[in-house]
Amino acid sequence: MFNRSEILRKAWTFYRTARPAFFAKGDAGTKRMFLRFLFAKMLRRAWEEAKKAATSLAATAAAFVDAQRRVQAAAVAALDPMVRSARIVEIRSELQVLDYAPLGVRTSQRRHNLGAELSLLQTTAA
């Protein structure tokens, strides 16, 4: 779910930005020591930012799916009852045909799409 290499890259960027502000025992001229506590803090910060971005993305995706479902429900509600019934029968027959598809043909996505459309048509028909 998370791009760990990107998180680590961001943590190193944060570390390089914050490191000049700290003087550590053992720093000599241009040679600087690695500060574990600072890198750990920057890594936690990178993870927190990634989690916030994922939460924001999930909320946006959920809002989009909800809006899409409302639009589809409105379109189905506007259908003539005879057209809706005909489409329900057509979907059921397509689902039966998918049961006899050759073994090499993947039907899961088509079956999912037809099932979702069938459920939408049946809920608005009731």
C-alpha positions as CSV (number, residue, x, y, z in Angstrom):
1,M,0.0,0.0,0.0
2,F,2.8,2.4,0.9
3,N,5.8,3.1,-1.3
4,R,8.5,2.4,1.3
5,S,11.4,3.5,-1.0
6,E,9.7,6.8,-1.4
7,I,9.2,7.1,2.3
8,L,12.8,6.3,3.0
9,R,14.0,8.8,0.3
10,K,11.8,11.5,1.9
11,A,13.2,10.6,5.4
12,W,16.8,11.0,4.1
13,T,15.8,14.4,2.5
14,F,14.4,15.5,5.9
15,Y,17.5,14.3,7.6
16,R,19.9,16.2,5.3
17,T,17.8,19.3,5.7
18,A,17.8,19.1,9.6
19,R,21.3,17.7,10.1
20,P,23.2,21.0,9.8
21,A,21.3,22.5,12.7
22,F,22.7,19.9,15.1
23,F,26.2,19.7,16.4
24,A,27.2,16.3,17.6
25,K,30.2,15.1,19.6
26,G,32.6,13.6,17.1
27,D,31.9,16.1,14.3
28,A,35.1,17.2,12.8
29,G,35.3,19.8,10.0
30,T,33.5,18.5,7.0
31,K,33.1,15.0,8.5
32,R,29.8,14.7,10.4
33,M,28.5,11.8,12.4
34,F,25.3,10.0,11.7
35,L,22.6,10.9,14.3
36,R,20.4,8.0,14.8
37,F,17.8,9.8,16.9
38,L,17.5,12.5,14.3
39,F,17.0,10.0,11.4
40,A,14.5,8.1,13.5
41,K,12.5,11.3,14.1
42,M,12.7,12.2,10.4
43,L,11.6,8.6,9.4
44,R,8.6,8.9,11.7
45,R,7.8,12.3,10.1
46,A,8.0,10.7,6.6
47,W,5.6,7.9,7.7
48,E,3.2,10.4,9.2
49,E,3.1,12.4,6.0
50,A,2.6,9.2,3.9
51,K,-0.3,8.1,6.2
52,K,-1.9,11.5,5.9
53,A,-1.7,11.4,2.2
54,A,-3.2,7.9,2.1
55,T,-6.0,9.0,4.3
56,S,-6.7,12.0,2.1
57,L,-6.6,9.9,-1.0
58,A,-8.9,7.3,0.5
59,A,-11.4,10.0,1.4
60,T,-11.3,11.5,-2.1
61,A,-11.8,8.1,-3.7
62,A,-14.7,7.3,-1.4
63,A,-16.4,10.6,-2.2
64,F,-15.9,9.9,-6.0
65,V,-17.4,6.4,-5.7
66,D,-20.3,7.8,-3.8
67,A,-21.0,10.5,-6.3
68,Q,-20.7,8.0,-9.2
69,R,-23.2,5.7,-7.5
70,R,-25.6,8.5,-7.0
71,V,-25.4,9.4,-10.7
72,Q,-25.9,5.8,-11.8
73,A,-28.8,5.4,-9.4
74,A,-30.4,8.6,-10.9
75,A,-29.9,7.3,-14.4
76,V,-31.4,3.9,-13.6
77,A,-34.4,5.5,-11.8
78,A,-35.1,7.5,-15.0
79,L,-35.3,4.3,-17.1
80,D,-38.6,3.0,-18.3
81,P,-39.7,0.0,-16.3
82,M,-39.9,-2.2,-19.4
83,V,-36.4,-1.2,-20.4
84,R,-35.2,-1.9,-16.9
85,S,-36.8,-5.3,-16.8
86,A,-35.4,-6.2,-20.2
87,R,-31.9,-5.2,-19.1
88,I,-32.3,-7.4,-15.9
89,V,-33.2,-10.4,-18.0
90,E,-30.3,-9.6,-20.4
91,I,-27.8,-9.4,-17.5
92,R,-29.0,-12.7,-16.0
93,S,-28.5,-14.5,-19.3
94,E,-25.0,-13.0,-19.7
95,L,-24.1,-14.2,-16.3
96,Q,-25.3,-17.7,-17.2
97,V,-23.2,-17.6,-20.4
98,L,-20.1,-16.6,-18.3
99,D,-20.5,-19.9,-16.4
100,Y,-19.6,-21.8,-19.6
101,A,-16.6,-19.6,-20.6
102,P,-13.4,-21.5,-21.6
103,L,-10.9,-22.0,-18.8
104,G,-8.4,-19.6,-20.2
105,V,-10.8,-16.7,-20.3
106,R,-10.9,-14.6,-17.2
107,T,-14.5,-13.6,-16.4
108,S,-14.2,-12.2,-12.9
109,Q,-14.1,-8.5,-13.8
110,R,-17.0,-8.9,-16.3
111,R,-19.0,-10.9,-13.7
112,H,-18.4,-8.2,-11.1
113,N,-19.5,-5.4,-13.4
114,L,-22.7,-7.3,-14.4
115,G,-23.5,-8.2,-10.8
116,A,-23.1,-4.5,-9.7
117,E,-25.3,-3.4,-12.5
118,L,-27.9,-6.1,-11.8
119,S,-28.0,-5.1,-8.1
120,L,-28.4,-1.5,-9.0
121,L,-31.3,-2.3,-11.4
122,Q,-33.0,-4.5,-8.9
123,T,-32.8,-2.1,-6.0
124,T,-34.3,0.7,-8.0
125,A,-37.0,-1.6,-9.4
126,A,-38.2,-2.5,-6.0
